[in-house]
Amino acid sequence: MAALLKSLCFLIFLVIIGIARFNRVDGAGECGKSITPDREAFKLAPCASAAQDENAAVSAQCCAQVKKIGQNPACLCAVMLSNTAKSSGVNPEIAVTIPKRCNIADRPVGYKCGAYTLP
């Protein structure tokens, strides 16, 4: 009887584990399934001075990367607010102005990025 009870408990345990694995979601983050905002932030290295000083010129390389990443506004926002960006001295209030400073016509005007709104 004890062996039957142990077997039944083990079977129930396996069913619960199976259900938990089945209901698991392999969701994508803001920037895609295997791309983290911190990793994407490295691509915005040409924007470093422009993200710290609103009067600094924005390079063509910076604008190209912002346009590419900005196709997904949630990703661009996550990158601007990432730990990598913060540790690099990025000022989010200035960083959110870069798409406008690059004259990106299809930028997400009014998009809320944390406490900031894209102009």
Secondary structure, 3 states (H helix, E strand, C coil): CHHHHHHHHHHHHHHHHHHHHHCCCCCCECCECCCCHHHHHHHHHHHCCCCCCCCCCCCHHHHHHHHHHCCCHHHHHHHHCCHHHHHCCCCHHHHCCHHHHCCCCCCCCCCEECCEECC
